[in-house]
Amino acid sequence: MILTISGTPGSGKSTIGKMLAKKLGLKRYYMGQIFRDTAKKKDMDLATFLEHLKQNPKEEKEIDNFIIEIAKKEDDFIIEGRTAFCLLPQSIKIFIDVEPEVGANRIFKATQSQNDRNEQSYKSKDDVIVANDKRMKSDFKRYKALYGVDVYDRSLYDVLIDTSDVTPEEATDSILGMIKSLNTPQDT
C-alpha cells in the first residue's frame, strides 16, 4: 500500500504521517526534508531555493522524480509531498485540511520552539496567515505549470480530513478507518 499525503499549511501532515507510518509499519518519506537537504547542498536557505526552482523547473522535476523512483523499488510506504498524489496515481491519496487561522496558530507556536525545522520566524499569527496564503498561491501556480494540476483541489484525493477540531490521534484513527473502507469490497 502506498499512501500519499498532501494538505494545507499547519494541518498536521507530518505529525499524522509519522503516526500512520508507525501504526501501519510503513517507511515514511518526507519531501520537505529532501527539498531542505537539496537547498543546503546548494548553500541556500529553503525560501531562496524555492525561488530558484521557479526559474529552474527542470531541477524541481528532478527532485520530484525521487518519488517515482521509490515506487519502482517499493510497494509499501508513505510519502508526504504536494505532488506525490499525481506522480503516484496508484496511491491512496490523503488530503489533510485545516482552517487557516488554526493552521497559522500551530505554525506560529512551532516556530517559537528552538528545535523547529522551519527556517522562517514570525512575529505574529497574522504574519503566518499572510505567508501561508502567499505560499499556497505560489504552490498552485508552480505545480499547475509543472504538472497541470491544482494540488489543493480536494476532489482529486481519496481521503479528506479537516484537523481543525481534532487531535492528531483522532485524525490518524479516522484516516485509518477511511483507508480500511477503501480497501474493503462493498456489497452491491
Backbone torsions as a table, in degrees:
resi	resn	phi	psi	omega
1	MET	NA	131.3	175.4
2	ILE	-112.5	125.3	176.3
3	LEU	-112.2	130.0	173.6
4	THR	-110.9	138.3	-177.4
5	ILE	-122.9	128.1	173.9
6	SER	-136.6	177.2	177.9
7	GLY	158.7	-170.8	-176.9
8	THR	-90.5	158.3	-179.1
9	PRO	-60.4	133.9	177.4
10	GLY	80.3	9.3	-177.3
11	SER	-79.1	-15.6	-179.5
12	GLY	101.0	21.8	-176.7
13	LYS	-55.2	-49.0	-177.3
14	SER	-67.7	-45.1	179.9
15	THR	-59.8	-48.2	-179.0
16	ILE	-68.7	-38.7	177.2
17	GLY	-58.5	-43.8	178.1
18	LYS	-63.9	-42.0	-179.5
19	MET	-65.9	-42.7	178.0
20	LEU	-62.5	-43.2	179.8
21	ALA	-59.2	-43.1	-179.4
22	LYS	-66.4	-48.3	-176.9
23	LYS	-66.6	-32.8	-177.9
24	LEU	-96.1	-6.6	-178.9
25	GLY	66.6	36.3	-178.3
26	LEU	-109.2	150.0	173.1
27	LYS	-72.5	143.9	-179.2
28	ARG	-118.8	132.2	173.8
29	TYR	-112.1	144.0	-176.8
30	TYR	-128.4	106.5	-176.1
31	MET	-64.3	-30.0	177.7
32	GLY	-57.3	-40.7	179.0
33	GLN	-70.4	-36.0	178.1
34	ILE	-63.8	-41.4	176.3
35	PHE	-64.2	-42.5	179.2
36	ARG	-62.9	-43.0	179.9
37	ASP	-64.8	-40.2	178.7
38	THR	-65.8	-41.7	177.9
39	ALA	-60.5	-43.3	-179.5
40	LYS	-62.3	-41.7	177.8
41	LYS	-60.9	-30.4	179.4
42	LYS	-91.4	7.7	179.6
43	ASP	59.0	44.4	178.7
44	MET	-129.1	152.6	168.1
45	ASP	-80.3	168.9	-173.9
46	LEU	-61.2	-44.1	-178.4
47	ALA	-60.0	-43.9	179.2
48	THR	-64.8	-41.1	-179.9
49	PHE	-63.9	-41.8	179.2
50	LEU	-64.1	-37.1	174.8
51	GLU	-64.4	-41.1	177.7
52	HIS	-58.9	-40.8	-178.7
53	LEU	-65.9	-30.0	177.6
54	LYS	-59.6	-34.3	179.9
55	GLN	-89.0	-12.8	-176.1
56	ASN	-133.3	64.2	-175.4
57	PRO	-60.0	-26.5	178.8
58	LYS	-60.7	-37.8	178.1
59	GLU	-64.4	-38.4	179.3
60	GLU	-67.4	-40.1	178.0
61	LYS	-63.7	-34.2	176.7
62	GLU	-63.9	-40.9	177.7
63	ILE	-66.4	-45.0	179.9
64	ASP	-62.8	-28.3	178.1
65	ASN	-61.2	-21.8	174.4
66	PHE	-53.5	-39.5	-179.9
67	ILE	-61.1	-46.7	-178.8
68	ILE	-65.2	-40.2	179.8
69	GLU	-64.3	-38.5	177.1
70	ILE	-59.5	-46.0	-177.0
71	ALA	-66.5	-22.4	175.9
72	LYS	-73.3	-24.7	-176.2
73	LYS	-104.3	-24.2	-173.8
74	GLU	-130.3	147.7	178.7
75	ASP	-107.5	-17.0	-174.0
76	ASP	-131.6	106.9	177.3
77	PHE	-167.6	168.8	174.3
78	ILE	-116.9	136.8	174.8
79	ILE	-133.3	127.0	178.4
80	GLU	-101.7	117.8	179.8
81	GLY	-178.2	144.7	-173.4
82	ARG	-62.6	-32.1	-177.3
83	THR	-100.4	-3.5	-174.5
84	ALA	-56.7	-39.5	-177.2
85	PHE	-62.2	-35.9	-178.6
86	CYS	-84.9	-23.0	177.7
87	LEU	-81.9	-22.4	178.7
88	LEU	-123.9	75.7	-175.9
89	PRO	-62.7	-18.6	179.2
90	GLN	-78.8	-7.3	-176.2
91	SER	-77.5	162.7	166.0
92	ILE	-85.6	117.6	-171.0
93	LYS	-95.7	116.6	-176.7
94	ILE	-109.7	130.6	175.3
95	PHE	-119.2	122.8	-179.9
96	ILE	-108.1	121.2	-175.1
97	ASP	-112.9	162.7	176.1
98	VAL	-157.8	149.9	173.8
99	GLU	-62.9	136.9	-175.5
100	PRO	-51.5	-40.6	-179.3
101	GLU	-67.9	-39.3	179.5
102	VAL	-65.9	-46.7	178.6
103	GLY	-61.1	-42.5	179.7
104	ALA	-63.8	-39.8	178.7
105	ASN	-63.7	-41.7	178.1
106	ARG	-62.4	-45.2	-179.6
107	ILE	-65.2	-42.9	179.9
108	PHE	-59.7	-46.2	178.2
109	LYS	-61.6	-42.1	-179.1
110	ALA	-64.2	-37.2	-178.1
111	THR	-73.8	-11.8	178.7
112	GLN	-82.0	-15.8	-179.6
113	SER	-85.3	149.3	-177.6
114	GLN	-68.1	-28.5	-175.2
115	ASN	-90.2	11.0	-176.9
116	ASP	-67.4	139.5	-179.2
117	ARG	-84.5	-11.6	-179.7
118	ASN	-71.7	144.8	-178.3
119	GLU	-94.1	-10.0	-178.3
120	GLN	-104.3	140.5	172.8
121	SER	-111.1	151.0	-176.3
122	TYR	-122.2	149.8	178.3
123	LYS	-86.4	-25.2	-177.8
124	SER	-156.6	168.2	175.6
125	LYS	-62.6	-35.8	179.2
126	ASP	-62.3	-35.5	175.7
127	ASP	-62.3	-38.0	179.9
128	VAL	-67.9	-41.7	179.2
129	ILE	-58.5	-45.8	179.4
130	VAL	-62.9	-45.8	-179.7
131	ALA	-63.7	-41.5	179.3
132	ASN	-63.6	-43.2	179.3
133	ASP	-61.7	-44.7	178.5
134	LYS	-61.8	-43.4	-179.5
135	ARG	-63.5	-44.1	-178.6
136	MET	-64.8	-39.4	177.5
137	LYS	-65.2	-40.4	178.4
138	SER	-65.5	-45.0	177.3
139	ASP	-58.4	-46.1	-179.3
140	PHE	-55.7	-50.7	-178.0
141	LYS	-64.3	-44.4	-176.8
142	ARG	-63.7	-49.1	-176.0
143	TYR	-75.7	-27.4	174.2
144	LYS	-65.3	-41.8	179.2
145	ALA	-69.5	-41.0	-177.3
146	LEU	-73.4	-44.4	-170.5
147	TYR	-125.2	-1.7	-179.9
148	GLY	67.7	30.3	-176.0
149	VAL	-134.3	144.6	173.4
150	ASP	-93.9	106.0	-176.0
151	VAL	-67.3	-12.2	179.1
152	TYR	-101.5	7.0	177.7
153	ASP	-79.5	102.4	-175.1
154	ARG	-60.9	-23.4	-178.7
155	SER	-68.8	-10.7	-179.4
156	LEU	-87.7	-2.2	-174.0
157	TYR	-110.0	154.4	179.8
158	ASP	-86.5	-34.8	-175.6
159	VAL	-126.3	124.9	177.9
160	LEU	-121.1	136.2	175.5
161	ILE	-146.4	140.8	174.7
162	ASP	-105.8	122.6	-176.0
163	THR	-98.6	12.1	-176.1
164	SER	-58.2	-38.2	-174.0
165	ASP	-120.7	21.0	179.3
166	VAL	-130.9	157.3	176.5
167	THR	-78.5	161.5	175.5
168	PRO	-57.5	-36.9	179.2
169	GLU	-64.5	-44.2	178.5
170	GLU	-64.0	-42.5	179.0
171	ALA	-62.3	-43.6	-180.0
172	THR	-61.4	-46.6	179.3
173	ASP	-62.4	-39.4	178.2
174	SER	-64.3	-43.9	178.4
175	ILE	-62.5	-42.3	178.2
176	LEU	-59.7	-40.1	177.2
177	GLY	-64.2	-41.5	179.3
178	MET	-66.9	-40.0	178.0
179	ILE	-62.3	-43.8	180.0
180	LYS	-60.7	-41.8	-179.3
181	SER	-68.6	-29.5	176.2
182	LEU	-69.2	-31.2	-176.6
183	ASN	-92.7	-2.2	-179.7
184	THR	-99.3	124.7	178.5
185	PRO	-60.3	135.7	-179.7
186	GLN	-92.3	140.0	175.3
187	ASP	-69.7	142.8	178.7
188	THR	-111.3	NA	NA
